[in-house]
């Protein structure tokens, strides 16, 4: 599983990353978790508001910090 956190490194982006790591651990899922800070790569997903969460190439959330429980539902 590939999970990407799209954002420029703001506090919301860091919080989302922490939630993704925790969700993967709690769900017992092995995932490649990647931070994407390159604006051109972020734009390739059509994302205009960060942070954004992409799971296996599908944008799941933009503009907010998703809860651990919500992330677990998606993974």
C-alpha positions as semicolon CSV with decimal commas, in nm:
position;residue;x (nm);y (nm);z (nm)
1;X;0,000;0,000;0,000
2;X;0,123;0,347;-0,089
3;X;0,006;0,645;0,115
4;X;0,107;0,998;0,023
5;X;0,068;1,312;0,230
6;X;0,064;1,615;0,001
7;X;0,168;1,947;0,150
8;X;0,445;2,194;0,202
9;X;0,531;2,094;0,558
10;X;0,285;2,301;0,758
11;X;0,163;2,191;1,101
12;X;-0,153;2,037;0,950
13;X;0,064;1,833;0,712
14;X;0,276;1,707;1,002
15;X;-0,037;1,619;1,203
16;X;-0,183;1,428;0,907
17;X;0,143;1,236;0,869
18;X;0,134;1,141;1,238
19;X;-0,227;1,023;1,202
20;X;-0,141;0,814;0,895
21;X;0,150;0,645;1,075
22;X;-0,067;0,572;1,378
23;X;-0,357;0,441;1,166
24;X;-0,129;0,205;0,973
25;X;0,023;0,075;1,297
26;X;-0,315;0,025;1,464
27;X;-0,459;-0,145;1,155
28;X;-0,153;-0,369;1,121
29;X;-0,105;-0,252;0,763
30;X;0,233;-0,239;0,595
31;X;0,242;0,084;0,399
32;X;0,492;0,299;0,217
33;X;0,422;0,646;0,362
34;X;0,558;0,932;0,155
35;X;0,558;1,308;0,209
36;X;0,515;1,499;-0,117
37;X;0,623;1,863;-0,094
38;X;0,690;1,931;-0,464
39;X;0,415;2,166;-0,579
40;X;0,420;2,031;-0,935
41;X;0,361;1,676;-0,810
42;X;0,081;1,800;-0,582
43;X;-0,080;1,975;-0,880
44;X;-0,065;1,651;-1,082
45;X;-0,331;1,516;-0,844
46;X;-0,548;1,824;-0,901
47;X;-0,514;1,921;-0,536
48;X;-0,560;2,291;-0,466
49;X;-0,577;2,282;-0,085
50;X;-0,333;2,099;0,140
51;X;-0,285;1,887;0,333
52;X;-0,415;1,612;0,110
53;X;-0,417;1,237;0,158
54;X;-0,366;0,999;-0,134
55;X;-0,405;0,624;-0,089
56;X;-0,291;0,400;-0,375
57;X;-0,318;0,689;-0,620
58;X;-0,668;0,800;-0,512
59;X;-0,717;1,139;-0,344
60;X;-0,916;1,070;-0,027
61;X;-0,905;1,404;0,150
62;X;-0,800;1,765;0,092
63;X;-0,770;2,067;0,318
64;X;-0,804;1,896;0,655
65;X;-0,639;1,666;0,903
66;X;-0,824;1,336;0,880
67;X;-0,872;1,138;1,202
68;X;-0,691;0,812;1,272
69;X;-1,023;0,624;1,270
70;X;-1,123;0,763;0,930
71;X;-0,785;0,670;0,781
72;X;-0,819;0,317;0,917
73;X;-1,151;0,282;0,732
74;X;-0,976;0,369;0,405
75;X;-0,680;0,140;0,449
